[in-house]
Amino acid sequence: MKGFVYALCQQDTLPSTVLLYNGGAALSCEGSASLEDLKSLEAQGVEILTCGTCLNYYGLTEKLRVGQVTNMYVIAEKMMLADCIVRP
């Protein structure tokens, strides 16, 4: 995943939002190899959203270091309204 997140940072057109859920929730947390790239994306205006239920499930709630906590309703809505979804 580190290579994929890094590649997102290098695009001419950045995504508007990065959605992290299931095991991907760990990417926005302390110790993640992708943390600095996600912080860079956020600094460039990309919305970083991580599922709160997923953070709780994996015991990562206190380790979130970038972006905001959200829920699956918001994640599903953003996916339904998106013109394009890029998946690794």
N, C-alpha and C positions, 0 to 999 in steps of 0.2 A: 504494500500500500504506500510505502514511503515514496517510491518512484512515481506512482500515480498522482499523489498529492503535490509532489514537487513539479511534475509536468503541468498541473493545473496552474501553478504560480507563473509558469513561463509562457502562458498563452497570451496572445494579443487581446483577446476578448475574455475577460474573467467571468466566471459564473456569478449569478446574483446571490445564490445561496448554496451552502454545502450542508447537507443533512446527514447526521451521524446517528445510527441506531443499531440495535443488536450489538454484536461484538465490535462494530465500528465506533461505538461510543468511547472506547478506550483511546481513540486517536486524539481526542481533545483533552486528554488528561495528562497529569504529571507522569513523566517517564516515557511518553510517546516519542518515537523517532520522527513523527510528522508534526510535532507541536510547533516548531519554529515556522514551518511552511504555512500552517494554519493561521498562526499569528500574523504572518506577512499578508495572507489573503484578507484577513479581517482588517488590517491596517489600510488596505487598498479598497475597502468598502464592501467586501464580500460578507454576507450574513452567515455566521456559523451557528448551527442549531444542533443540539444534542438531546436525544430522548432521555427525559428524567427517569422514567421507569427502567430503562436500560442501565443508566448509571446506578440506580438503586440495586438492581439485580446483580450487577457485577461488583458491587461494593466500591464504586468510584465517585460517589456523590461529592465527597469532600476534596477530590483530586482534580476536578474540572479546572482547566487553566486558560481556556480560550472559548469565546462565544457565549451563548445563552442556553439555558435549559428550556426544553419545549416538551411537547407530548405528541403522541401518534395522530391525534386529530389534526394538529397543525401540519405535521409532516405529510399526512395523506392529502390535505387540502393543497399544500404547496406543490405536491407531485401532480395532482389532478389539474391544476391551473398552469403548470409549466408548459412552455412551447417545446422544450427539449430537455431530456434527462440524460446525463452522461453517467455511465456506471463503469466501474473498473472491471 
